[in-house]
């Protein structure tokens, strides 16, 4: 995961990065917090992450209370 965080730092104004992670609710894990722990708490400039999941799911609850800013319904 360290390499992932290093690559995020390479995003720039001329080369922004948008990651789309769809259907997090389909992760089959007993610990969704652990599964999502690789996501940074604060994104570097010019990096956006779009996450999708069902609103009634454990993944949604973890994201909603996390520090990943904005949750749209």
PyMOL Python script that loads the backbone (N, CA, C, O; Angstrom):
from pymol import cmd

cmd.read_pdbstr("""\
ATOM      1  N   UNK A   1       0.807  -1.197   0.000  1.00  0.00           N
ATOM      2  CA  UNK A   1       0.000   0.000   0.000  1.00  0.00           C
ATOM      3  C   UNK A   1       0.850   1.260   0.000  1.00  0.00           C
ATOM      4  O   UNK A   1       0.392   2.322  -0.423  1.00  0.00           O
ATOM      5  N   UNK A   2       2.071   1.147   0.467  1.00  0.00           N
ATOM      6  CA  UNK A   2       2.931   2.329   0.480  1.00  0.00           C
ATOM      7  C   UNK A   2       3.110   2.882  -0.926  1.00  0.00           C
ATOM      8  O   UNK A   2       3.103   4.096  -1.126  1.00  0.00           O
ATOM      9  N   UNK A   3       3.269   1.996  -1.892  1.00  0.00           N
ATOM     10  CA  UNK A   3       3.427   2.420  -3.284  1.00  0.00           C
ATOM     11  C   UNK A   3       2.182   3.177  -3.774  1.00  0.00           C
ATOM     12  O   UNK A   3       2.296   4.150  -4.519  1.00  0.00           O
ATOM     13  N   UNK A   4       1.007   2.728  -3.354  1.00  0.00           N
ATOM     14  CA  UNK A   4      -0.240   3.401  -3.717  1.00  0.00           C
ATOM     15  C   UNK A   4      -0.217   4.848  -3.240  1.00  0.00           C
ATOM     16  O   UNK A   4      -0.558   5.757  -3.996  1.00  0.00           O
ATOM     17  N   UNK A   5       0.179   5.062  -2.001  1.00  0.00           N
ATOM     18  CA  UNK A   5       0.224   6.414  -1.440  1.00  0.00           C
ATOM     19  C   UNK A   5       1.273   7.277  -2.136  1.00  0.00           C
ATOM     20  O   UNK A   5       1.075   8.478  -2.319  1.00  0.00           O
ATOM     21  N   UNK A   6       2.377   6.666  -2.517  1.00  0.00           N
ATOM     22  CA  UNK A   6       3.411   7.391  -3.267  1.00  0.00           C
ATOM     23  C   UNK A   6       2.866   7.816  -4.630  1.00  0.00           C
ATOM     24  O   UNK A   6       3.099   8.942  -5.072  1.00  0.00           O
ATOM     25  N   UNK A   7       2.146   6.925  -5.289  1.00  0.00           N
ATOM     26  CA  UNK A   7       1.575   7.251  -6.602  1.00  0.00           C
ATOM     27  C   UNK A   7       0.533   8.363  -6.505  1.00  0.00           C
ATOM     28  O   UNK A   7       0.431   9.193  -7.408  1.00  0.00           O
ATOM     29  N   UNK A   8      -0.236   8.387  -5.426  1.00  0.00           N
ATOM     30  CA  UNK A   8      -1.205   9.471  -5.243  1.00  0.00           C
ATOM     31  C   UNK A   8      -0.518  10.830  -5.212  1.00  0.00           C
ATOM     32  O   UNK A   8      -1.058  11.819  -5.707  1.00  0.00           O
ATOM     33  N   UNK A   9       0.661  10.872  -4.636  1.00  0.00           N
ATOM     34  CA  UNK A   9       1.410  12.133  -4.534  1.00  0.00           C
ATOM     35  C   UNK A   9       1.854  12.661  -5.899  1.00  0.00           C
ATOM     36  O   UNK A   9       2.198  13.837  -6.019  1.00  0.00           O
ATOM     37  N   UNK A  10       1.853  11.830  -6.906  1.00  0.00           N
ATOM     38  CA  UNK A  10       2.292  12.250  -8.242  1.00  0.00           C
ATOM     39  C   UNK A  10       1.224  13.035  -9.011  1.00  0.00           C
ATOM     40  O   UNK A  10       1.516  13.639 -10.043  1.00  0.00           O
ATOM     41  N   UNK A  11       0.008  13.026  -8.514  1.00  0.00           N
ATOM     42  CA  UNK A  11      -1.050  13.802  -9.181  1.00  0.00           C
ATOM     43  C   UNK A  11      -0.691  15.276  -9.152  1.00  0.00           C
ATOM     44  O   UNK A  11      -0.113  15.775  -8.186  1.00  0.00           O
ATOM     45  N   UNK A  12      -1.042  15.960 -10.227  1.00  0.00           N
ATOM     46  CA  UNK A  12      -0.721  17.391 -10.325  1.00  0.00           C
ATOM     47  C   UNK A  12      -1.869  18.115 -11.012  1.00  0.00           C
ATOM     48  O   UNK A  12      -2.831  17.495 -11.465  1.00  0.00           O
ATOM     49  N   UNK A  13      -1.755  19.415 -11.081  1.00  0.00           N
ATOM     50  CA  UNK A  13      -2.788  20.202 -11.752  1.00  0.00           C
ATOM     51  C   UNK A  13      -2.904  19.806 -13.221  1.00  0.00           C
ATOM     52  O   UNK A  13      -4.005  19.764 -13.771  1.00  0.00           O
ATOM     53  N   UNK A  14      -1.781  19.519 -13.849  1.00  0.00           N
ATOM     54  CA  UNK A  14      -1.807  19.125 -15.257  1.00  0.00           C
ATOM     55  C   UNK A  14      -2.178  17.652 -15.446  1.00  0.00           C
ATOM     56  O   UNK A  14      -2.603  17.254 -16.531  1.00  0.00           O
ATOM     57  N   UNK A  15      -2.020  16.837 -14.388  1.00  0.00           N
ATOM     58  CA  UNK A  15      -2.369  15.416 -14.446  1.00  0.00           C
ATOM     59  C   UNK A  15      -3.116  15.010 -13.176  1.00  0.00           C
ATOM     60  O   UNK A  15      -2.574  14.298 -12.330  1.00  0.00           O
ATOM     61  N   UNK A  16      -4.373  15.472 -13.048  1.00  0.00           N
ATOM     62  CA  UNK A  16      -5.149  15.097 -11.861  1.00  0.00           C
ATOM     63  C   UNK A  16      -5.510  13.614 -11.900  1.00  0.00           C
ATOM     64  O   UNK A  16      -5.444  12.973 -12.949  1.00  0.00           O
ATOM     65  N   UNK A  17      -5.890  13.089 -10.753  1.00  0.00           N
ATOM     66  CA  UNK A  17      -6.221  11.674 -10.637  1.00  0.00           C
ATOM     67  C   UNK A  17      -7.613  11.528 -10.012  1.00  0.00           C
ATOM     68  O   UNK A  17      -7.898  12.097  -8.958  1.00  0.00           O
ATOM     69  N   UNK A  18      -8.465  10.761 -10.678  1.00  0.00           N
ATOM     70  CA  UNK A  18      -9.781  10.434 -10.141  1.00  0.00           C
ATOM     71  C   UNK A  18      -9.896   8.910 -10.116  1.00  0.00           C
ATOM     72  O   UNK A  18      -9.788   8.256 -11.153  1.00  0.00           O
ATOM     73  N   UNK A  19     -10.117   8.349  -8.921  1.00  0.00           N
ATOM     74  CA  UNK A  19     -10.297   6.908  -8.766  1.00  0.00           C
ATOM     75  C   UNK A  19     -11.766   6.621  -8.511  1.00  0.00           C
ATOM     76  O   UNK A  19     -12.400   7.299  -7.702  1.00  0.00           O
ATOM     77  N   UNK A  20     -12.303   5.638  -9.182  1.00  0.00           N
ATOM     78  CA  UNK A  20     -13.689   5.226  -8.980  1.00  0.00           C
ATOM     79  C   UNK A  20     -13.688   3.808  -8.422  1.00  0.00           C
ATOM     80  O   UNK A  20     -13.235   2.867  -9.074  1.00  0.00           O
ATOM     81  N   UNK A  21     -14.198   3.675  -7.212  1.00  0.00           N
ATOM     82  CA  UNK A  21     -14.305   2.367  -6.562  1.00  0.00           C
ATOM     83  C   UNK A  21     -15.786   2.076  -6.380  1.00  0.00           C
ATOM     84  O   UNK A  21     -16.442   2.657  -5.515  1.00  0.00           O
ATOM     85  N   UNK A  22     -16.297   1.187  -7.188  1.00  0.00           N
ATOM     86  CA  UNK A  22     -17.727   0.913  -7.241  1.00  0.00           C
ATOM     87  C   UNK A  22     -18.089  -0.310  -6.405  1.00  0.00           C
ATOM     88  O   UNK A  22     -17.319  -1.265  -6.314  1.00  0.00           O
ATOM     89  N   UNK A  23     -19.252  -0.266  -5.809  1.00  0.00           N
ATOM     90  CA  UNK A  23     -19.847  -1.419  -5.110  1.00  0.00           C
ATOM     91  C   UNK A  23     -19.034  -1.910  -3.922  1.00  0.00           C
ATOM     92  O   UNK A  23     -18.787  -3.109  -3.790  1.00  0.00           O
ATOM     93  N   UNK A  24     -18.620  -0.997  -3.065  1.00  0.00           N
ATOM     94  CA  UNK A  24     -17.892  -1.410  -1.867  1.00  0.00           C
ATOM     95  C   UNK A  24     -18.724  -2.336  -0.994  1.00  0.00           C
ATOM     96  O   UNK A  24     -18.178  -3.110  -0.208  1.00  0.00           O
ATOM     97  N   UNK A  25     -20.033  -2.262  -1.129  1.00  0.00           N
ATOM     98  CA  UNK A  25     -20.909  -3.135  -0.356  1.00  0.00           C
ATOM     99  C   UNK A  25     -20.731  -4.603  -0.746  1.00  0.00           C
ATOM    100  O   UNK A  25     -21.165  -5.489  -0.010  1.00  0.00           O
ATOM    101  N   UNK A  26     -20.109  -4.870  -1.871  1.00  0.00           N
ATOM    102  CA  UNK A  26     -19.916  -6.254  -2.306  1.00  0.00           C
ATOM    103  C   UNK A  26     -18.626  -6.877  -1.766  1.00  0.00           C
ATOM    104  O   UNK A  26     -18.335  -8.041  -2.038  1.00  0.00           O
ATOM    105  N   UNK A  27     -17.854  -6.096  -0.999  1.00  0.00           N
ATOM    106  CA  UNK A  27     -16.689  -6.679  -0.335  1.00  0.00           C
ATOM    107  C   UNK A  27     -17.191  -7.681   0.685  1.00  0.00           C
ATOM    108  O   UNK A  27     -18.082  -7.366   1.474  1.00  0.00           O
ATOM    109  N   UNK A  28     -16.653  -8.845   0.683  1.00  0.00           N
ATOM    110  CA  UNK A  28     -17.064  -9.893   1.615  1.00  0.00           C
ATOM    111  C   UNK A  28     -16.048  -9.947   2.750  1.00  0.00           C
ATOM    112  O   UNK A  28     -15.071 -10.694   2.693  1.00  0.00           O
ATOM    113  N   UNK A  29     -16.290  -9.159   3.762  1.00  0.00           N
ATOM    114  CA  UNK A  29     -15.337  -9.090   4.862  1.00  0.00           C
ATOM    115  C   UNK A  29     -16.071  -8.977   6.189  1.00  0.00           C
ATOM    116  O   UNK A  29     -17.153  -8.397   6.281  1.00  0.00           O
ATOM    117  N   UNK A  30     -15.454  -9.543   7.203  1.00  0.00           N
ATOM    118  CA  UNK A  30     -15.997  -9.394   8.552  1.00  0.00           C
ATOM    119  C   UNK A  30     -15.572  -8.074   9.170  1.00  0.00           C
ATOM    120  O   UNK A  30     -16.140  -7.643  10.174  1.00  0.00           O
ATOM    121  N   UNK A  31     -14.576  -7.430   8.574  1.00  0.00           N
ATOM    122  CA  UNK A  31     -14.080  -6.162   9.094  1.00  0.00           C
ATOM    123  C   UNK A  31     -13.914  -5.174   7.950  1.00  0.00           C
ATOM    124  O   UNK A  31     -12.824  -5.024   7.398  1.00  0.00           O
ATOM    125  N   UNK A  32     -15.005  -4.503   7.599  1.00  0.00           N
ATOM    126  CA  UNK A  32     -14.955  -3.557   6.479  1.00  0.00           C
ATOM    127  C   UNK A  32     -14.010  -2.396   6.795  1.00  0.00           C
ATOM    128  O   UNK A  32     -13.387  -1.847   5.886  1.00  0.00           O
ATOM    129  N   UNK A  33     -13.896  -2.019   8.064  1.00  0.00           N
ATOM    130  CA  UNK A  33     -12.956  -0.956   8.427  1.00  0.00           C
ATOM    131  C   UNK A  33     -11.534  -1.344   8.047  1.00  0.00           C
ATOM    132  O   UNK A  33     -10.770  -0.525   7.537  1.00  0.00           O
ATOM    133  N   UNK A  34     -11.189  -2.603   8.300  1.00  0.00           N
ATOM    134  CA  UNK A  34      -9.847  -3.077   7.944  1.00  0.00           C
ATOM    135  C   UNK A  34      -9.683  -3.094   6.430  1.00  0.00           C
ATOM    136  O   UNK A  34      -8.627  -2.732   5.913  1.00  0.00           O
ATOM    137  N   UNK A  35     -10.716  -3.509   5.728  1.00  0.00           N
ATOM    138  CA  UNK A  35     -10.661  -3.560   4.256  1.00  0.00           C
ATOM    139  C   UNK A  35     -10.481  -2.170   3.650  1.00  0.00           C
ATOM    140  O   UNK A  35      -9.869  -2.034   2.591  1.00  0.00           O
ATOM    141  N   UNK A  36     -11.006  -1.141   4.308  1.00  0.00           N
ATOM    142  CA  UNK A  36     -10.915   0.216   3.779  1.00  0.00           C
ATOM    143  C   UNK A  36      -9.778   1.018   4.398  1.00  0.00           C
ATOM    144  O   UNK A  36      -9.615   2.196   4.080  1.00  0.00           O
ATOM    145  N   UNK A  37      -8.995   0.408   5.269  1.00  0.00           N
ATOM    146  CA  UNK A  37      -7.954   1.143   5.985  1.00  0.00           C
ATOM    147  C   UNK A  37      -6.853   1.680   5.064  1.00  0.00           C
ATOM    148  O   UNK A  37      -6.112   2.583   5.453  1.00  0.00           O
ATOM    149  N   UNK A  38      -6.741   1.148   3.877  1.00  0.00           N
ATOM    150  CA  UNK A  38      -5.716   1.624   2.941  1.00  0.00           C
ATOM    151  C   UNK A  38      -6.081   2.970   2.329  1.00  0.00           C
ATOM    152  O   UNK A  38      -5.220   3.650   1.771  1.00  0.00           O
ATOM    153  N   UNK A  39      -7.358   3.364   2.430  1.00  0.00           N
ATOM    154  CA  UNK A  39      -7.760   4.669   1.907  1.00  0.00           C
ATOM    155  C   UNK A  39      -7.173   5.765   2.787  1.00  0.00           C
ATOM    156  O   UNK A  39      -7.267   5.689   4.012  1.00  0.00           O
ATOM    157  N   UNK A  40      -6.573   6.775   2.185  1.00  0.00           N
ATOM    158  CA  UNK A  40      -5.978   7.843   3.003  1.00  0.00           C
ATOM    159  C   UNK A  40      -7.063   8.673   3.682  1.00  0.00           C
ATOM    160  O   UNK A  40      -8.155   8.844   3.140  1.00  0.00           O
ATOM    161  N   UNK A  41      -6.757   9.184   4.868  1.00  0.00           N
ATOM    162  CA  UNK A  41      -7.686  10.070   5.571  1.00  0.00           C
ATOM    163  C   UNK A  41      -7.775  11.431   4.896  1.00  0.00           C
ATOM    164  O   UNK A  41      -8.830  12.066   4.889  1.00  0.00           O
ATOM    165  N   UNK A  42      -6.674  11.865   4.340  1.00  0.00           N
ATOM    166  CA  UNK A  42      -6.635  13.150   3.637  1.00  0.00           C
ATOM    167  C   UNK A  42      -6.022  12.913   2.263  1.00  0.00           C
ATOM    168  O   UNK A  42      -4.945  12.329   2.147  1.00  0.00           O
ATOM    169  N   UNK A  43      -6.710  13.368   1.231  1.00  0.00           N
ATOM    170  CA  UNK A  43      -6.211  13.176  -0.132  1.00  0.00           C
ATOM    171  C   UNK A  43      -5.230  14.273  -0.507  1.00  0.00           C
ATOM    172  O   UNK A  43      -5.396  15.426  -0.109  1.00  0.00           O
ATOM    173  N   UNK A  44      -4.212  13.915  -1.270  1.00  0.00           N
ATOM    174  CA  UNK A  44      -3.294  14.928  -1.772  1.00  0.00           C
ATOM    175  C   UNK A  44      -4.033  15.873  -2.734  1.00  0.00           C
ATOM    176  O   UNK A  44      -5.098  15.529  -3.246  1.00  0.00           O
ATOM    177  N   UNK A  45      -3.473  17.044  -2.974  1.00  0.00           N
ATOM    178  CA  UNK A  45      -4.077  17.948  -3.962  1.00  0.00           C
ATOM    179  C   UNK A  45      -4.217  17.250  -5.316  1.00  0.00           C
ATOM    180  O   UNK A  45      -3.363  16.453  -5.704  1.00  0.00           O
ATOM    181  N   UNK A  46      -5.265  17.546  -6.006  1.00  0.00           N
ATOM    182  CA  UNK A  46      -5.520  17.046  -7.366  1.00  0.00           C
ATOM    183  C   UNK A  46      -5.895  15.567  -7.410  1.00  0.00           C
ATOM    184  O   UNK A  46      -5.839  14.943  -8.470  1.00  0.00           O
ATOM    185  N   UNK A  47      -6.275  15.007  -6.271  1.00  0.00           N
ATOM    186  CA  UNK A  47      -6.733  13.613  -6.211  1.00  0.00           C
ATOM    187  C   UNK A  47      -8.164  13.598  -5.676  1.00  0.00           C
ATOM    188  O   UNK A  47      -8.466  14.229  -4.663  1.00  0.00           O
ATOM    189  N   UNK A  48      -9.022  12.883  -6.356  1.00  0.00           N
ATOM    190  CA  UNK A  48     -10.405  12.668  -5.929  1.00  0.00           C
ATOM    191  C   UNK A  48     -10.677  11.170  -5.962  1.00  0.00           C
ATOM    192  O   UNK A  48     -10.204  10.462  -6.851  1.00  0.00           O
ATOM    193  N   UNK A  49     -11.446  10.693  -4.980  1.00  0.00           N
ATOM    194  CA  UNK A  49     -11.869   9.299  -4.968  1.00  0.00           C
ATOM    195  C   UNK A  49     -13.388   9.271  -4.882  1.00  0.00           C
ATOM    196  O   UNK A  49     -13.986   9.894  -4.005  1.00  0.00           O
ATOM    197  N   UNK A  50     -13.998   8.548  -5.798  1.00  0.00           N
ATOM    198  CA  UNK A  50     -15.449   8.369  -5.806  1.00  0.00           C
ATOM    199  C   UNK A  50     -15.722   6.940  -5.367  1.00  0.00           C
ATOM    200  O   UNK A  50     -15.280   5.988  -6.010  1.00  0.00           O
ATOM    201  N   UNK A  51     -16.454   6.796  -4.267  1.00  0.00           N
ATOM    202  CA  UNK A  51     -16.786   5.481  -3.715  1.00  0.00           C
ATOM    203  C   UNK A  51     -18.290   5.285  -3.801  1.00  0.00           C
ATOM    204  O   UNK A  51     -19.055   6.213  -3.536  1.00  0.00           O
ATOM    205  N   UNK A  52     -18.719   4.082  -4.169  1.00  0.00           N
ATOM    206  CA  UNK A  52     -20.150   3.793  -4.179  1.00  0.00           C
ATOM    207  C   UNK A  52     -20.432   2.548  -3.356  1.00  0.00           C
ATOM    208  O   UNK A  52     -19.637   1.609  -3.316  1.00  0.00           O
ATOM    209  N   UNK A  53     -21.591   2.567  -2.698  1.00  0.00           N
ATOM    210  CA  UNK A  53     -22.069   1.410  -1.945  1.00  0.00           C
ATOM    211  C   UNK A  53     -23.538   1.636  -1.623  1.00  0.00           C
ATOM    212  O   UNK A  53     -24.045   2.750  -1.751  1.00  0.00           O
ATOM    213  N   UNK A  54     -24.209   0.590  -1.212  1.00  0.00           N
ATOM    214  CA  UNK A  54     -25.595   0.705  -0.796  1.00  0.00           C
ATOM    215  C   UNK A  54     -25.660   1.460   0.524  1.00  0.00           C
ATOM    216  O   UNK A  54     -24.785   1.296   1.374  1.00  0.00           O
ATOM    217  N   UNK A  55     -26.694   2.291   0.706  1.00  0.00           N
ATOM    218  CA  UNK A  55     -26.768   3.133   1.900  1.00  0.00           C
ATOM    219  C   UNK A  55     -27.011   2.351   3.180  1.00  0.00           C
ATOM    220  O   UNK A  55     -26.632   2.829   4.250  1.00  0.00           O
ATOM    221  N   UNK A  56     -27.610   1.195   3.128  1.00  0.00           N
ATOM    222  CA  UNK A  56     -27.860   0.421   4.333  1.00  0.00           C
ATOM    223  C   UNK A  56     -26.731  -0.517   4.698  1.00  0.00           C
ATOM    224  O   UNK A  56     -26.869  -1.307   5.632  1.00  0.00           O
ATOM    225  N   UNK A  57     -25.630  -0.454   3.995  1.00  0.00           N
ATOM    226  CA  UNK A  57     -24.550  -1.415   4.159  1.00  0.00           C
ATOM    227  C   UNK A  57     -23.541  -0.962   5.208  1.00  0.00           C
ATOM    228  O   UNK A  57     -23.458   0.221   5.541  1.00  0.00           O
ATOM    229  N   UNK A  58     -22.774  -1.926   5.724  1.00  0.00           N
ATOM    230  CA  UNK A  58     -21.727  -1.646   6.697  1.00  0.00           C
ATOM    231  C   UNK A  58     -20.663  -0.712   6.100  1.00  0.00           C
ATOM    232  O   UNK A  58     -20.124   0.139   6.808  1.00  0.00           O
ATOM    233  N   UNK A  59     -20.365  -0.862   4.832  1.00  0.00           N
ATOM    234  CA  UNK A  59     -19.379   0.008   4.175  1.00  0.00           C
ATOM    235  C   UNK A  59     -19.844   1.449   4.205  1.00  0.00           C
ATOM    236  O   UNK A  59     -19.048   2.353   4.459  1.00  0.00           O
ATOM    237  N   UNK A  60     -21.121   1.674   3.949  1.00  0.00           N
ATOM    238  CA  UNK A  60     -21.669   3.029   3.979  1.00  0.00           C
ATOM    239  C   UNK A  60     -21.521   3.628   5.373  1.00  0.00           C
ATOM    240  O   UNK A  60     -21.123   4.785   5.512  1.00  0.00           O
ATOM    241  N   UNK A  61     -21.836   2.855   6.396  1.00  0.00           N
ATOM    242  CA  UNK A  61     -21.730   3.344   7.773  1.00  0.00           C
ATOM    243  C   UNK A  61     -20.284   3.732   8.094  1.00  0.00           C
ATOM    244  O   UNK A  61     -20.052   4.757   8.736  1.00  0.00           O
ATOM    245  N   UNK A  62     -19.324   2.937   7.663  1.00  0.00           N
ATOM    246  CA  UNK A  62     -17.909   3.250   7.911  1.00  0.00           C
ATOM    247  C   UNK A  62     -17.489   4.515   7.182  1.00  0.00           C
ATOM    248  O   UNK A  62     -16.768   5.343   7.739  1.00  0.00           O
ATOM    249  N   UNK A  63     -17.926   4.667   5.961  1.00  0.00           N
ATOM    250  CA  UNK A  63     -17.557   5.855   5.186  1.00  0.00           C
ATOM    251  C   UNK A  63     -18.226   7.101   5.742  1.00  0.00           C
ATOM    252  O   UNK A  63     -17.635   8.180   5.753  1.00  0.00           O
ATOM    253  N   UNK A  64     -19.443   6.951   6.196  1.00  0.00           N
ATOM    254  CA  UNK A  64     -20.212   8.095   6.689  1.00  0.00           C
ATOM    255  C   UNK A  64     -19.561   8.713   7.926  1.00  0.00           C
ATOM    256  O   UNK A  64     -19.584   9.934   8.082  1.00  0.00           O
ATOM    257  N   UNK A  65     -18.991   7.907   8.794  1.00  0.00           N
ATOM    258  CA  UNK A  65     -18.357   8.430  10.003  1.00  0.00           C
ATOM    259  C   UNK A  65     -16.871   8.678   9.815  1.00  0.00           C
ATOM    260  O   UNK A  65     -16.221   9.239  10.697  1.00  0.00           O
ATOM    261  N   UNK A  66     -16.329   8.270   8.686  1.00  0.00           N
ATOM    262  CA  UNK A  66     -14.898   8.476   8.423  1.00  0.00           C
ATOM    263  C   UNK A  66     -14.588   9.905   8.076  1.00  0.00           C
ATOM    264  O   UNK A  66     -15.481  10.750   8.003  1.00  0.00           O
ATOM    265  N   UNK A  67     -13.334  10.171   7.866  1.00  0.00           N
ATOM    266  CA  UNK A  67     -12.894  11.530   7.572  1.00  0.00           C
ATOM    267  C   UNK A  67     -12.751  11.786   6.067  1.00  0.00           C
ATOM    268  O   UNK A  67     -12.100  12.743   5.649  1.00  0.00           O
ATOM    269  N   UNK A  68     -13.364  10.926   5.271  1.00  0.00           N
ATOM    270  CA  UNK A  68     -13.300  11.119   3.828  1.00  0.00           C
ATOM    271  C   UNK A  68     -14.358  12.100   3.334  1.00  0.00           C
ATOM    272  O   UNK A  68     -14.938  11.914   2.264  1.00  0.00           O
ATOM    273  N   UNK A  69     -14.594  13.101   4.090  1.00  0.00           N
ATOM    274  CA  UNK A  69     -15.380  14.274   3.712  1.00  0.00           C
ATOM    275  C   UNK A  69     -16.833  14.005   3.383  1.00  0.00           C
ATOM    276  O   UNK A  69     -17.606  13.704   4.292  1.00  0.00           O
ATOM    277  N   UNK A  70     -17.241  14.099   2.136  1.00  0.00           N
ATOM    278  CA  UNK A  70     -18.620  14.321   1.726  1.00  0.00           C
ATOM    279  C   UNK A  70     -19.317  13.048   1.313  1.00  0.00           C
ATOM    280  O   UNK A  70     -18.814  12.289   0.484  1.00  0.00           O
ATOM    281  N   UNK A  71     -20.463  12.821   1.886  1.00  0.00           N
ATOM    282  CA  UNK A  71     -21.293  11.669   1.511  1.00  0.00           C
ATOM    283  C   UNK A  71     -22.562  12.196   0.868  1.00  0.00           C
ATOM    284  O   UNK A  71     -23.305  12.956   1.489  1.00  0.00           O
ATOM    285  N   UNK A  72     -22.817  11.802  -0.365  1.00  0.00           N
ATOM    286  CA  UNK A  72     -24.040  12.217  -1.064  1.00  0.00           C
ATOM    287  C   UNK A  72     -25.007  11.041  -1.089  1.00  0.00           C
ATOM    288  O   UNK A  72     -24.591   9.898  -1.277  1.00  0.00           O
ATOM    289  N   UNK A  73     -26.266  11.309  -0.903  1.00  0.00           N
ATOM    290  CA  UNK A  73     -27.291  10.256  -0.938  1.00  0.00           C
ATOM    291  C   UNK A  73     -28.025  10.372  -2.268  1.00  0.00           C
ATOM    292  O   UNK A  73     -28.939   9.594  -2.538  1.00  0.00           O
TER     293      UNK A  73
END
""", "prot")
cmd.dss("prot")
cmd.show_as("cartoon", "prot")
cmd.util.cbc("prot")
cmd.orient("prot")
